[in-house]
Amino acid sequence: MAQVPIGGGFFMDYDEVGKAVKALQKLKDDMEDMSLKEMRKLGVVAPAQETFSTAFKGSTSAMVDQYTKWNQEQRNTLQTKIDQLNEVLKTYKQTDSHNSSKMP
């Protein structure tokens, strides 16, 4: 099986890189779906109109905001990895195609 350089001195089988891209994409999609579904459930409403309820709403809303930010950062990181692996595959295909065309 063809070995593809994936950076840092590491190599992967060509087919495994494609599988990794699909797995990372599924993880990213699942995280996005989870975030969208859960955000609808996490609407925070103060239980009453008094100081403690207002403070509770504020701190809980801040936690939801932090989770949303973390989730987005993780999806961005996954997308970067997906893009990098797709670029590796593209470069390998071009090189392999170019080398094949030079064979007698």
QUIQUIZI-V6910 format. One record per pair of residues at least 24 apart in sequence whose ideal C-beta (glycine too) atoms are under 10 Angstrom apart, sorted by the first residue. I is the first residue (numbers start at 1). J is the second residue. D is the distance in whole Angstrom. If there is no record, write none. Layout:
BEGIN
i->I j->J d->D
i->I j->J d->D
END
This chain:
BEGIN
i->2 j->92 d->7
i->2 j->96 d->7
i->3 j->92 d->10
i->4 j->85 d->9
i->4 j->88 d->6
i->4 j->89 d->7
i->4 j->91 d->9
i->4 j->92 d->5
i->4 j->93 d->10
i->4 j->95 d->10
i->4 j->96 d->10
i->5 j->88 d->7
i->5 j->91 d->9
i->5 j->92 d->8
i->6 j->84 d->8
i->6 j->85 d->7
i->6 j->88 d->6
i->6 j->89 d->10
i->6 j->92 d->10
i->7 j->84 d->7
i->7 j->85 d->9
i->7 j->88 d->8
i->12 j->85 d->9
i->12 j->88 d->9
i->14 j->88 d->10
i->14 j->89 d->8
i->14 j->92 d->7
i->14 j->93 d->9
i->14 j->96 d->9
i->17 j->85 d->6
i->17 j->86 d->9
i->17 j->88 d->6
i->17 j->89 d->6
i->17 j->92 d->8
i->18 j->85 d->8
i->18 j->86 d->9
i->18 j->89 d->7
i->20 j->81 d->9
i->20 j->82 d->9
i->20 j->85 d->6
i->20 j->89 d->10
i->21 j->81 d->9
i->21 j->82 d->6
i->21 j->83 d->9
i->21 j->84 d->10
i->21 j->85 d->5
i->21 j->86 d->6
i->21 j->88 d->9
i->21 j->89 d->7
i->22 j->82 d->9
i->23 j->82 d->10
i->24 j->77 d->10
i->24 j->78 d->5
i->24 j->79 d->9
i->24 j->81 d->6
i->24 j->82 d->5
i->24 j->85 d->7
i->25 j->78 d->8
i->25 j->79 d->9
i->25 j->81 d->10
i->25 j->82 d->6
i->25 j->85 d->10
i->25 j->86 d->10
i->26 j->78 d->10
i->27 j->74 d->9
i->27 j->75 d->9
i->27 j->78 d->6
i->27 j->81 d->10
i->27 j->82 d->10
i->28 j->74 d->8
i->28 j->75 d->5
i->28 j->76 d->9
i->28 j->77 d->9
i->28 j->78 d->4
i->28 j->79 d->6
i->28 j->81 d->9
i->28 j->82 d->7
i->29 j->75 d->9
i->29 j->78 d->9
i->30 j->75 d->10
i->31 j->71 d->6
i->31 j->72 d->9
i->31 j->74 d->6
i->31 j->75 d->5
i->31 j->78 d->8
i->32 j->71 d->8
i->32 j->72 d->9
i->32 j->75 d->6
i->32 j->78 d->10
i->34 j->71 d->8
i->35 j->67 d->8
i->35 j->68 d->7
i->35 j->70 d->10
i->35 j->71 d->5
i->35 j->72 d->8
i->35 j->74 d->10
i->35 j->75 d->8
i->36 j->71 d->10
i->38 j->64 d->9
i->38 j->67 d->8
i->38 j->68 d->9
i->38 j->71 d->9
i->39 j->64 d->7
i->39 j->67 d->9
i->39 j->68 d->7
i->39 j->71 d->9
i->42 j->67 d->8
i->42 j->68 d->9
END
